[in-house]
Amino acid sequence: MAALFGGTLLLGIAIACGNVLLPGLVKEYFRPHFGLMASLYSSLLSMGTAAAGISIPLAVRLPGGWRGSLACRAAWAFPALLA
């Protein structure tokens, strides 16, 4: 149980730091294309939220139940791994 809470804490800290630091890094390294990159970042962030929102409907409709929904979520993680 301690590992679960510890990992969740570390993940939360990483997400919080990333959300604060990433716009500054985008502005630093992509200054000529800041508008495009900021909109791309915002769009991908929204797509991740939408993917989380459809987990329950997918679990209800897919034959694998929650396992099928989790497999779809894993497919959403593939572009993040590429990045």
N, C-alpha and C positions, 0 to 999 in steps of 0.2 A: 504494500500500500504506500509506503514511503517513496518508493521508486516512481510510482504513478504520479503522486503529488509533486515530487521533485522534478520529474520530466515535464509536467504541465507548467510548473513555475518557470522553468528554463525556456520552454517554448513561448510562453506569454511574454517574457522579457525580450526574447529575440524578435517577436512580432512587433512589440511596442517600439523597440529600437529601429527596426527596419522601416516602420511607417513614419518615423521622424527623420531618419537619415536619408532615405531613398530620394525624396524630392530634391534635397540639397545636392546629392550626387548627380542627379539628372541635370540639374541646372549647371553644375560645374563642368560636366563632360559633354553635354549635348546643348550648349548654349544657343547655337544657331537654329536648332530644331526643338527648342524647349516646349513650345506649344504642342507639337505633334507627340513628343515623348510623354508629356504630362497627360495628354488625353489618352494615349495608349495605356499608361500606367493606371489611370482611373478606370478605363474600360475593363481591363483585365482584373482589377480588384472587384469590380461589380460582377463580372462573370463568375468569379470564385464564390461570391455571396449567393448568386443565383444557383450555383451548383449545390451549395449546402441546403438551399431552400427546397430543392426537388428530391431530396433524399428519401423522405417519407413517402411521397407519392410513388416513387420508383420502387420502394420496398413493397408497397401494396400491390403494384401492377406486375412486377417481374416475377417469373416463376421461382427464382431463387430466394425471394424474400429479402431480408436485410443483407444477405450475402451478395445477391445480384446488384443491389443498390451500392454496396461497398465497392464492387468491381467497377461500376460506372464511375464512382468517385476516384478510384485509382487511375482510371483512364484520364480524368481531368488533371491528375498530378503529373502526367507525362510531359506536357509542355513546360511545366515549372522545372522539372528535372533537366530539360534541354537548356533552359535559360541559365 
